[in-house]
Amino acid sequence: MATGVTPVATILEGQLWEIAVRVQVAELAIDPATRPNNIQTTIDTENQTVSVTFSCPATFSLSSSGALVASPTAYLP
């Protein structure tokens, strides 16, 4: 399981970007033969935007009130 990170950005959007980059770097450290591609980041300088797309494995269960609960599972070493 990958270690946690402490972002240094002072706004939530900046923290999301920092974490996205760290996850992407962690994926790149995995052997290319088995490397997942669960996160993509795109920088659009013309429109001054950053896009993050992320998916990961999860387990699903029902809470005591019948609500669906999704719990992401670790996929990075």
GUNU-18596 format. One record per atom (N, C-alpha, C): atom name; residue in one letter; y, z negated, x negated. Coordinates in Angstrom, 2 decimals, padded with zeros to 5 digits. Each point is the difference from the previous one (the first is absolute). Last residue first. Example, Ala and Ser with C-alpha at 12.3 -4.5 7.8 and 13.67 -1.06 7.14 Angstrom:
! residues 2
+------+------+---------+---------+---------+
: atom : type :       Y :       Z :       X :
+------+------+---------+---------+---------+
:    N :    s : -002.25 : -007.08 : -012.85 :
:   CA :    s :  001.19 : -000.06 : -000.82 :
:    C :    s :  001.09 : -000.73 :  000.77 :
:    N :    a : -005.72 :  000.07 : -000.29 :
:   CA :    a :  001.19 :  000.00 :  000.89 :
:    C :    a :  001.20 :  000.00 : -000.90 :
+------+------+---------+---------+---------+
! end
This chain:
! residues 77
+------+------+---------+---------+---------+
: atom : type :       Y :       Z :       X :
+------+------+---------+---------+---------+
:    N :    p : -000.28 :  004.60 : -001.53 :
:   CA :    p : -000.65 : -001.00 : -000.87 :
:    C :    p :  000.98 : -001.05 : -000.50 :
:    N :    l :  000.33 :  002.58 :  004.85 :
:   CA :    l :  000.40 :  000.15 : -001.39 :
:    C :    l : -000.66 : -001.05 : -000.87 :
:    N :    y : -000.39 :  000.18 :  004.75 :
:   CA :    y : -000.66 :  001.19 : -000.51 :
:    C :    y :  000.38 :  000.28 : -001.45 :
:    N :    a :  000.00 : -004.09 :  004.34 :
:   CA :    a :  000.35 :  000.43 : -001.35 :
:    C :    a : -000.76 :  001.26 : -000.38 :
:    N :    t :  001.26 : -001.09 :  005.15 :
:   CA :    t : -000.93 : -000.47 : -001.02 :
:    C :    t :  000.37 :  000.60 : -001.35 :
:    N :    p :  002.62 : -001.22 :  005.09 :
:   CA :    p : -000.26 :  000.90 : -001.13 :
:    C :    p : -000.95 : -000.63 : -001.00 :
:    N :    s :  000.30 : -000.97 :  005.28 :
:   CA :    s :  000.17 : -000.70 : -001.26 :
:    C :    s : -000.31 :  000.97 : -001.14 :
:    N :    a :  001.20 : -000.27 :  005.71 :
:   CA :    a : -000.36 :  000.83 : -001.14 :
:    C :    a :  000.28 : -000.79 : -001.27 :
:    N :    v : -000.87 : -001.08 :  005.52 :
:   CA :    v :  000.55 : -000.49 : -001.26 :
:    C :    v : -000.51 :  000.90 : -001.13 :
:    N :    l :  000.62 : -000.10 :  005.80 :
:   CA :    l : -000.61 :  000.62 : -001.17 :
:    C :    l :  000.72 : -000.49 : -001.26 :
:    N :    a : -000.40 : -002.93 :  004.62 :
:   CA :    a :  000.84 :  000.97 : -000.71 :
:    C :    a : -000.76 :  000.55 : -001.21 :
:    N :    g : -001.42 : -003.56 :  003.21 :
:   CA :    g : -000.43 :  001.36 :  000.25 :
:    C :    g :  000.83 :  001.08 : -000.68 :
:    N :    s :  000.16 : -004.96 : -000.31 :
:   CA :    s :  000.69 :  000.47 :  001.19 :
:    C :    s : -000.35 :  001.45 :  000.34 :
:    N :    s : -001.73 : -002.20 : -003.87 :
:   CA :    s : -000.48 : -000.78 :  001.14 :
:    C :    s :  000.69 :  000.42 :  001.30 :
:    N :    s : -000.33 :  003.78 : -003.69 :
:   CA :    s :  000.44 : -001.39 : -000.04 :
:    C :    s : -000.53 : -000.72 :  001.23 :
:    N :    l : -002.29 :  004.31 : -002.53 :
:   CA :    l :  000.77 : -000.42 :  001.17 :
:    C :    l :  000.37 : -001.46 : -000.15 :
:    N :    s : -000.86 :  004.00 : -003.94 :
:   CA :    s : -000.66 : -001.03 :  000.81 :
:    C :    s :  000.89 : -000.27 :  001.21 :
:    N :    f : -000.76 :  003.45 : -004.78 :
:   CA :    f :  000.60 : -000.26 :  001.30 :
:    C :    f : -000.81 : -001.05 :  000.75 :
:    N :    t :  001.18 :  002.01 : -005.39 :
:   CA :    t : -001.01 : -000.48 :  000.94 :
:    C :    t :  000.73 : -000.35 :  001.30 :
:    N :    a :  001.29 :  003.70 : -004.15 :
:   CA :    a :  000.27 : -001.22 :  000.75 :
:    C :    a : -001.23 : -000.39 :  000.80 :
:    N :    p :  002.33 :  003.59 : -004.22 :
:   CA :    p : -001.11 : -000.44 :  000.83 :
:    C :    p :  000.34 : -001.33 :  000.68 :
:    N :    c :  004.04 :  003.27 : -001.10 :
:   CA :    c : -001.00 : -000.76 : -000.76 :
:    C :    c : -001.13 : -000.41 :  000.93 :
:    N :    s :  004.99 :  003.21 : -000.76 :
:   CA :    s : -001.14 : -000.36 :  000.84 :
:    C :    s : -000.99 : -000.78 : -000.87 :
:    N :    f :  005.48 :  002.15 : -000.02 :
:   CA :    f : -001.04 : -000.87 : -000.53 :
:    C :    f : -001.09 : -000.20 :  001.04 :
:    N :    t :  005.00 :  002.66 : -001.59 :
:   CA :    t : -001.13 :  000.10 :  000.92 :
:    C :    t : -001.15 : -000.77 : -000.61 :
:    N :    v :  005.72 :  000.62 : -000.61 :
:   CA :    v : -001.23 : -000.64 : -000.44 :
:    C :    v : -001.04 :  000.18 :  001.10 :
:    N :    s :  005.21 :  002.06 : -001.82 :
:   CA :    s : -001.05 : -000.10 :  001.02 :
:    C :    s : -001.25 : -000.62 : -000.62 :
:    N :    v :  005.73 :  000.46 : -000.80 :
:   CA :    v : -001.29 : -000.27 : -000.63 :
:    C :    v : -001.00 : -000.15 :  001.14 :
:    N :    t :  005.26 :  002.43 : -000.58 :
:   CA :    t : -001.01 : -000.81 :  000.68 :
:    C :    t : -001.22 : -000.17 : -000.90 :
:    N :    q :  004.37 :  002.90 : -000.11 :
:   CA :    q :  000.09 : -001.38 : -000.46 :
:    C :    q : -000.95 : -000.93 :  000.78 :
:    N :    n :  000.62 :  004.96 :  000.06 :
:   CA :    n :  000.29 : -000.80 :  001.19 :
:    C :    n :  000.11 : -001.49 : -000.30 :
:    N :    e : -000.83 :  002.97 : -003.60 :
:   CA :    e :  000.99 :  000.72 :  000.80 :
:    C :    e :  000.42 : -000.80 :  001.23 :
:    N :    t : -003.49 : -001.49 : -002.94 :
:   CA :    t :  001.36 : -000.26 : -000.51 :
:    C :    t :  001.07 :  000.70 :  000.82 :
:    N :    d : -005.05 : -001.86 :  000.85 :
:   CA :    d :  000.79 :  001.16 :  000.42 :
:    C :    d :  001.44 : -000.27 : -000.41 :
:    N :    i : -005.30 : -001.92 : -001.18 :
:   CA :    i :  001.44 : -000.20 : -000.14 :
:    C :    i :  000.69 :  001.30 :  000.38 :
:    N :    t : -005.05 : -002.52 :  000.98 :
:   CA :    t :  000.77 :  001.22 : -000.15 :
:    C :    t :  001.47 : -000.35 : -000.08 :
:    N :    t : -005.48 : -002.14 : -000.24 :
:   CA :    t :  001.44 : -000.26 :  000.05 :
:    C :    t :  000.72 :  001.30 : -000.30 :
:    N :    q : -005.20 : -001.99 :  001.64 :
:   CA :    q :  000.82 :  001.10 : -000.49 :
:    C :    q :  001.46 : -000.42 :  000.14 :
:    N :    i : -005.42 : -002.21 :  000.17 :
:   CA :    i :  001.45 : -000.16 :  000.09 :
:    C :    i :  000.69 :  001.22 : -000.61 :
:    N :    n : -004.80 : -000.56 :  000.19 :
:   CA :    n :  000.42 : -000.65 :  001.24 :
:    C :    n :  001.50 : -000.17 :  000.13 :
:    N :    n : -004.00 :  002.13 : -002.87 :
:   CA :    n :  001.36 :  000.54 :  000.13 :
:    C :    n :  000.57 : -000.53 :  001.31 :
:    N :    p : -004.19 : -001.39 : -003.88 :
:   CA :    p :  000.46 :  000.22 :  001.36 :
:    C :    p :  001.40 :  000.62 : -000.02 :
:    N :    r : -004.00 :  000.41 : -003.86 :
:   CA :    r :  001.36 : -000.47 :  000.34 :
:    C :    r :  000.33 :  000.26 :  001.47 :
:    N :    t : -003.99 :  001.03 : -002.98 :
:   CA :    t : -000.12 : -000.89 :  001.16 :
:    C :    t :  001.35 : -000.49 :  000.52 :
:    N :    a : -000.42 :  003.05 : -003.72 :
:   CA :    a : -001.17 :  000.38 :  000.79 :
:    C :    a : -000.13 : -000.83 :  001.27 :
:    N :    p :  003.42 : -000.85 : -003.39 :
:   CA :    p :  000.27 :  001.11 :  000.91 :
:    C :    p : -001.18 :  000.40 :  000.88 :
:    N :    d :  000.85 : -005.05 : -001.84 :
:   CA :    d : -000.62 :  001.23 : -000.49 :
:    C :    d :  000.21 :  001.14 :  001.00 :
:    N :    i :  003.58 : -003.89 :  000.08 :
:   CA :    i : -001.42 :  000.15 :  000.35 :
:    C :    i : -000.50 :  001.35 : -000.52 :
:    N :    a :  004.59 : -001.44 : -000.19 :
:   CA :    a : -000.77 : -000.65 : -001.06 :
:    C :    a : -001.51 :  000.12 :  000.24 :
:    N :    l :  003.35 :  001.52 :  003.14 :
:   CA :    l : -000.10 :  000.92 : -001.13 :
:    C :    l : -000.80 : -000.59 : -001.16 :
:    N :    e :  001.00 : -002.66 :  003.85 :
:   CA :    e : -000.96 :  001.06 :  000.33 :
:    C :    e : -000.21 :  000.93 : -001.19 :
:    N :    a :  003.28 : -003.29 : -000.43 :
:   CA :    a : -001.34 : -000.61 : -000.02 :
:    C :    a : -001.07 :  001.03 :  000.36 :
:    N :    v :  004.50 :  001.32 :  000.31 :
:   CA :    v : -000.37 : -000.17 : -001.41 :
:    C :    v : -001.41 : -000.60 : -000.10 :
:    N :    q :  001.85 :  000.31 :  004.30 :
:   CA :    q : -000.28 :  001.34 : -000.52 :
:    C :    q : -000.44 : -000.07 : -001.46 :
:    N :    v :  001.45 : -003.93 :  002.03 :
:   CA :    v : -001.31 :  000.38 :  000.54 :
:    C :    v : -000.38 :  001.37 : -000.54 :
:    N :    r :  004.27 : -001.50 : -001.10 :
:   CA :    r : -001.03 : -000.80 : -000.70 :
:    C :    r : -001.39 :  000.34 :  000.50 :
:    N :    v :  003.71 :  001.98 :  002.16 :
:   CA :    v : -000.16 :  000.55 : -001.35 :
:    C :    v : -001.08 : -000.76 : -000.76 :
:    N :    a :  001.15 : -001.63 :  004.23 :
:   CA :    a : -000.65 :  001.31 :  000.12 :
:    C :    a : -000.24 :  000.61 : -001.37 :
:    N :    i :  002.48 : -003.98 :  000.27 :
:   CA :    i : -001.43 : -000.24 :  000.21 :
:    C :    i : -000.75 :  001.32 :  000.11 :
:    N :    e :  004.70 :  000.20 : -000.38 :
:   CA :    e : -000.59 : -000.56 : -001.22 :
:    C :    e : -001.51 : -000.18 :  000.15 :
:    N :    w :  002.44 :  001.38 :  003.81 :
:   CA :    w : -000.06 :  001.07 : -001.00 :
:    C :    w : -000.66 : -000.51 : -001.27 :
:    N :    l :  000.87 : -003.14 :  003.37 :
:   CA :    l : -001.05 :  000.92 :  000.42 :
:    C :    l : -000.18 :  001.10 : -001.04 :
:    N :    q :  003.55 : -002.94 : -000.63 :
:   CA :    q : -001.27 : -000.65 : -000.30 :
:    C :    q : -001.16 :  000.89 :  000.40 :
:    N :    g :  004.32 :  001.40 :  001.12 :
:   CA :    g : -000.21 :  000.09 : -001.44 :
:    C :    g : -001.32 : -000.62 : -000.42 :
:    N :    e :  001.32 : -000.44 :  004.48 :
:   CA :    e : -000.29 :  001.39 : -000.29 :
:    C :    e : -000.26 :  000.22 : -001.49 :
:    N :    l :  001.42 : -004.29 :  001.51 :
:   CA :    l : -001.38 :  000.30 :  000.36 :
:    C :    l : -000.39 :  001.44 : -000.32 :
:    N :    i :  003.75 : -002.47 : -002.92 :
:   CA :    i : -000.12 :  000.42 :  001.39 :
:    C :    i : -001.44 :  000.44 :  000.26 :
:    N :    t :  001.44 : -001.48 : -004.30 :
:   CA :    t :  000.56 : -001.03 :  000.88 :
:    C :    t : -000.03 :  000.41 :  001.47 :
:    N :    a : -003.29 :  001.11 : -004.57 :
:   CA :    a :  001.05 :  000.54 :  000.87 :
:    C :    a :  000.46 : -001.09 :  000.96 :
:    N :    v : -003.70 : -000.46 : -003.08 :
:   CA :    v :  001.29 : -000.53 : -000.42 :
:    C :    v :  001.16 :  000.53 :  000.84 :
:    N :    p : -005.69 : -001.13 :  000.73 :
:   CA :    p :  001.06 :  001.01 : -000.13 :
:    C :    p :  001.33 : -000.66 : -000.37 :
:    N :    t : -005.14 : -001.37 : -000.95 :
:   CA :    t :  001.21 : -000.62 :  000.53 :
:    C :    t :  001.12 :  001.01 : -000.16 :
:    N :    v : -005.72 :  000.40 :  000.46 :
:   CA :    v :  001.24 :  000.27 : -000.71 :
:    C :    v :  001.13 : -000.76 :  000.66 :
:    N :    g : -005.86 : -000.32 : -000.52 :
:   CA :    g :  001.21 :  000.10 :  000.80 :
:    C :    g :  001.22 :  000.28 : -000.86 :
:    N :    t : -005.02 :  001.63 : -001.41 :
:   CA :    t :  000.81 : -001.21 :  000.05 :
:    C :    t :  001.24 :  000.25 :  000.84 :
:    N :    a : -004.84 :  002.50 :  000.75 :
:   CA :    a :  001.24 :  000.09 : -000.76 :
:    C :    a :  000.79 : -001.31 :  000.14 :
:    N :    m : -005.40 :  000.41 :  000.32 :
:   CA :    m :  001.17 :  000.00 :  000.85 :
:    C :    m :  001.24 :  000.00 : -000.89 :
+------+------+---------+---------+---------+
! end
